[in-house]
Amino acid sequence: MSPRRLYLDNAATSFPKAPGVTDAMVRYANELGASAGRGAYREAVETAALMSECRRRLNKLFNGENPNHFVFALNCSDALNLAIKGLIDTRATGHAIYTHI
């Protein structure tokens, strides 16, 4: 019997995927492949609709004010940088506190 796997890197790779996620990813890669909002062709319009639906569902799940308040980022580091840069006024004096992490 092989040892039980204890997976602690979920934030980096989201493994294992929830049911349906891999199918959706494969469908996007094989059938859509378009960036939302980058064109008026069918695949781009469908991708934009999927993103809008995802935002709507997240808004409902988190009882948000507006689905458009949800922002998708490449990864956690990218999301943190977007948030930090949005909070810090570079024209003001002050400082930011951070850790080595």
C-alpha positions, 0 to 999 in steps of 0.5 A: 500500500502506498503512503497517503498523499498530503497535498499542501500546495493547493494555492499554487496549483489548485489540485485536485480540480473540482468535478467539471473544472477540467472539462471546462478548461479543456473546452475553453482550450479546444473550442473557445480560446478567446480573451473576453472583451477582445473581439465581436466574434463568437468565441470572444462573445461566449467567453465574455458571457462565461466571465459575466456568469462567473462574476454573477455567481460569485456575487451571489455567493459572497452577497456582493454589491455588484458582480463587476467588483470581482476581478480575475488575476493570473495568480495570487501574487498578481492579485496581491499586487493589483490590490496593493497598488490600488490601495497605495497612493504614490503621491502621498507620503507614507510607507508599506509594511511587508514580510519576507513572504 
